Amino acid sequence: MNTHTVLIALSILVIFSYLFDLLAKHTKFPSVLLLLGLGVGIRQLTLLFEIPMPNLLPTALPALGSVSLILIVFEGAMGLQFHVSKLKLIFKSFMAALVIMLLTSFLISLLFFYTTHLSFYACLINAIPYAVISSAIAIPSVSFLTGDKKEFIVYESSFSDILGIMLFNYTLANPTFSAKSIFVLTSETVMLLLLSVAFCLLLMYLIGRITHHVKFFLVISIMILTYSVGKQYHLSTLIIVLVFGFFLSNQHLIKWPLYRRNFQYKNFDQDFEQLEKLSAECAFLVRTFFFLLFGFTIDPSILIDIEMLKYGVSVIVIIFAARFIYLKWIARMPLSPEVFITPRGLISVLLFLSIPKDLTIGPWANGLLIFVVLTSCIAMMWGLISYRKPEIPI
């Protein structure tokens, strides 16, 4: 396969992804499912025509997923406008993400524990990826919603990603729970929040003083660097990305003279608009190749395994039951369409790939992940299609 053939193939794939996005906006059919289907189709064609393909799964898939996650959370955070009246919504979103994730993790762990006879620790490690909402799928899918419903999903899915990574890293590093490990986790969280403030100020200072015509890719590269270094030390540095995006979209609310004198500049609004567009387009491109590559790794035959289907249906029931219980009886929130918007996707794949081989739950684990991702996305699609916006009285 020569260079021009590769370029033609990549260009066609990006065009297809763009068309899928247009279709998704008009039909509410998640473009992710179409990308996965296209990836599966490409795999079958390569097998049919015996086209040799490199094994990109060990490095390319996690790398693309991490970059996509950073850009999507950053893009979502830049669209959030803060107001004192939003504090209740932010708190409600945080509690929903935390409680639903913990409840779902615990229930799925019990399912695995009583059916596989593995240690509860191994079961919990395997359960956490299924308890995290994918902001990479949820945020683009609710673009047509307005007001609190849209902001709730953006906040909740972003918090779910961050909390899921924190819980997974904490559990992986601490086979037993103790007061010391909880203290370390709390200390790390406080440290990350303080680091987020310093990071925001540093980048604001750089953005205002860089005169080179290329500066936004530098900003994105610094975010990716910060996230990657943090991951090396099992720190949930995604919170820094979320705080920075939120900070940029709301920095005009800071009235301190010292801040205005040193960090604000007259062309900020133009730069913010360019950075927002650039991050959105980069996120689109990276997300496209991540889900195509993930689809390429899917072997459709594993989706008809009877044992896997039993676990898959049970996990899906737990996911939606936990969400229904929390939204209806604890948070007392509207169920439509929020109860359906709980897709699993990018973050679940990344966490699943991080599970040590000696802790994997069974030969059907890969099929279970794919089944849960597909089923949760289809359920979200049905919920969004069936949702009707309340009519505004004239």
N, C-alpha and C positions, 0 to 999 in steps of 0.2 A: 504494500500500500504506500504510494508516494505522497509527498508533502501536499500537493494540490488536492488529492483525493481526501486527505484528512481535513484540510481547510474547508472543502466543500461540504463534507459530512458535518463538521462542527457548526458551520453557518446554517445549514438546514435544520439542525437540532435547535438552535437558538430561535429561528423563525417559528418552528413548531411550538416552542415554549411560549412565544409571544402570542400566537394564535390561541393557545390553550388559556392564557390569561384573559384574553378578550372573551372567549367562550365562557369562562368562569364568572366573569362580571355580569353576563347576561342570563346565565342559567343557574348560577350558584353551585355548579358542579366543580368540586375542588380541582384546580389545575394539577395538584400533586398526584392525584390518581391517574390523570392522563400521562404525566411524565413517567410515573412508575410503569404504566402499561406500555408506553413507548420503549422504556428500557428493557422490559421483558420481551417485547417483540424483536428488538435488536439482538438480544441474546439468542433467540430462536433462529434468527437469520444466520448468525455467525456459526451456530451449530450445524444448520442445514447445509451451508456452503463451505463448512470446515475452514473458516477464517480464523487464523491464530490471533488471540487477544492477550495482552499482558495482564498479569494479576495485579490489579490496582487496589484491591480491597484493603490490604493491611495498612497502607499509608495514605492513599489518595482519598478514600472515603471519609476517614476521620478528619483529615485536614480540610477538605471541602466543607464538611459538616460544621466544624468549629468556626471557620470564617463566615459561613452563611448565618450561623447563630449570632455571631457578634454583630453583623451588619443588620440583621432583621430586628434584633433587640434595640440597637442604636436608632434605626429608622423609626421604630414604634415609639421610642421614648421621645424623639424629637417632635412627634405629633401631639404630645401631651401638654396641655396648658394648665398651670397650677392656679388655684384660687383657694382661699380659705374654705369656701363652701365645698371644695373637693376632698378635704381631709377625711370626711366620713366615707366617701367612696374609696379612697386609697386604702384606708384601714379595712374596709369591708372586703376589698379585693385581696389584700394580704392575708386576712384570716381565712378567706375561702381557699386560697392557694395552699396555705399551711395545713389547715384541718383536713381538707379533702385529700391532700397528698398523704398525710400520716395515716388517715383512716384506710385509704385504698391500699397503701403499702402493707399495713398490718393484716388486712383481710386476705390479700393475695398471698402474703407470707404464710398465713394459717392454711390456706388451700394447698400450697406447695408442701408445707411441713407434714400434713396429715396424709398426703398422697404419694410423696416421693421418699419419705423417711430420711431425708437429709437433715443436717443441723438447722436450727432456726436461723442461725447467722447466715448460712448459705442461701436459705430461702428468702431472707430479707434482702440480701444483695441482688438476687434475681428479680425480686418484686418491685424494687424502686423504679427501674426504667419504665414500668407499666403505669406508674402512679403520677407521672409528670406530663402536663399538658404541653404540646408543641406550639410554641409561639410562632415558629416558622410557618405553620399551617393556619393557626387560629387568627393571627393578626391580619394577614391578607384576606382571609375569608369573610371577615366582618366589616370590610370597607364600606359596604352599603348601609350598615347600621348607623344610627346617629345618637348623640347625647350620651347619657350614662351607660347605656347598654354596650356601646362600642368601647368606651373608656374602661368599663369594668373588665371586658375581655382582654384588652391590651395590658392593663395592669396585672390582672390575675395570671395570664399566661406567662408574662415576663417574670413575675414573682415565682411562679411554679418552676420555671427553668432554673432560676437562681437557687431556690430552696432545694430543688431536686438534686442539683449538683452538690450543694453543701451537705445534704443528708447522705448522698452516695459516698462522697469523699470521707465524711466523718465515719460512716459505717465500715468502709473499706479499711480505714486506718485504725479502727478501734473494734476488735472482735468482741470485746466486752464493754458494757456501759459502766461508767464510773463518774464520780463527781469531778475528778481531775480532767477527764476527757471533755465533759460538758463545759468546764471552766475554760479549757483551751479553745473550744469552738466559739464560746462567747467572746473571748479576747480577740480571736481572729476576725470575728464579725465587726467588732468595734474598730479594730485596726484598719479593716478594709473601708469602713465608712470614712474614717479620717484620711486615709490614702485617697479616697475618691475626691474629697474636697481639694486636696493638694494637686491631684491630677487635673481637675477641672480648671483650677487657677493657672497651672502651668501651661496647659494647652490654649487657654484663652489668651495668655500673654504671648505665646508663640504665634497664634493665628493673627493677632493684631500687628505683629512686627515683621512677619515674613513678607518680603517684597518679591520673592521669586514667583513666577507665574504658575508653578506647580507647588501647591501647599496642602491640598486636601487629601491627596494620597499619602502625604507624610503623616497627617493626623490619623488616618485610618490605619496606617502601618504601625504607628505608636500604640494604638488601641489593641491591635492584634498581638504586638510584642508584649504588652502588659498582660493580656489575657493568657498568652502562652507561657510566659515566665511564671505566672501565678499557678497555672495548671501543673507545672513541673513540681511545685511544692504543695500540690493538692489544696490550693486556695481558690475560693469561688470568686475570681476576679471579674466575672461577668457583671457583678453588681457595680463595678466601676464604669463599665460601658453604659449601663442603664442610667446611673446618676449623671454621667457626662451628657448624654443626650437630653435628659430632662433639664439639666442645668442650662444647656444652650438655648432651649426653647423658652426658658423662663428667666434668663439673666437680667432682663429689663426690669424685673421686680426688685432687684437689689438697689437700694437707694444710698448706700454708704458712699460718701465723697471719696474715700481712699480707693474703693473699688472702681468707681466711675473714672477716676483720674488715671489709674494704672492699667485697667483691663478693658474698658469699653472704648470703642472707636466708631467713627461715623459710617463706615462701610460694612458694619457687622451684618445688617439685615440682608444685604446682597450676598455676602459670604455664606450666611446661614442657608439661604435659599439654594445656592450652588452646592453646598455640602449635603443638603437634604436630597437633592436630585441625584448627586453622584452616588451617595450611599444606597439609594433606592435602586439605581441601575446596576450597581455592583452586586447588591443582594439578589436581584433578579437573575443575574448571570451565574453566580456561584450556586444559588439554590437550584437552578436548572440542571447543572451538571451533577450536583449531589444526588438529586432524586433519580436522574437518568442512570447514574452509576449504581445506585442502590437497586433500582429496578432491574438492571443488568445482572445483578448478583442473585436475583430471585429465581429459584427453580419451581415452576408451577406445581410439580408433582408433590412437593412437600405440603401443599395446602389440602390434600385429600387424605392425609394420615388421620385415622380415626381417633387415636389417643390425643394427638395434637388438637383436634377439633373439640374434644371434650374439655380440655384445658382452656382453649380459646374462648369457647362460649361462657365458661365459668368466669374467666377474667373479665370479659366484656360486661357480664351481668354485675360483677362487683364494682367495676368502674362507674357504671351509670347508677347503680343503687346507692353508692356512697355519695355521689354528686346530688342525686335526688333528695336523699335524706338531709344533707346539709342545707341545700338551697330552700327546701320547703319547710323544714321543722326547726332548723337552727337559725339560719339567716333570714328566713321568711321573705325570700325574694321571688320575683316572677320566674316561672319555670321555662317560659318560651321566649326566645330560643336558647337561653343560657344553659339549660340542662343538657342540650345536645352538643354544645360547643366544648368538647373535651377531647380533641384529636390527639393521637399519639403519632410521633413522626421523628423529626430530626434528632431531638434531644434523647428520645428513647433509644434510637439506633446508636448514638454516641456512647451512652451509658452502657448499653448492652455489649458493645465492642470492648468496653473497659473492664468487663467482668473477667477475673482470672480464670484460666482454663480449668484449674482444679476445683472451682466452685460452680461450674456450669451445671444446670439443673437436669439436663437430659438430651437425648438425640433429637428431640422434637422442638428444642428451644428456638432454633432459627425460624421454623415454621410458625411457632406461636407468636413471635415478634411481628412477622409479616401479616399474619391473620389479624392481630389486634390493631396494627396500623391501618390496614385496609378497612376493617369493620368500623372502627371509630370514625374514620373519615367519611365513610358512607352514611353513618348515622348523623354526623354533623351536616352533611349535605341535605339529608331528608329534613332535619330540623330547620335549616335555613330556608329551604324551598317552601315548607309548610307554614313558616312564620308570616304573619300579616301585620304590617305596621298599623297602629291605631290611627284611625282617621281624625284629622284635626277639625273640630267643628267650625263652621263658617260663621 
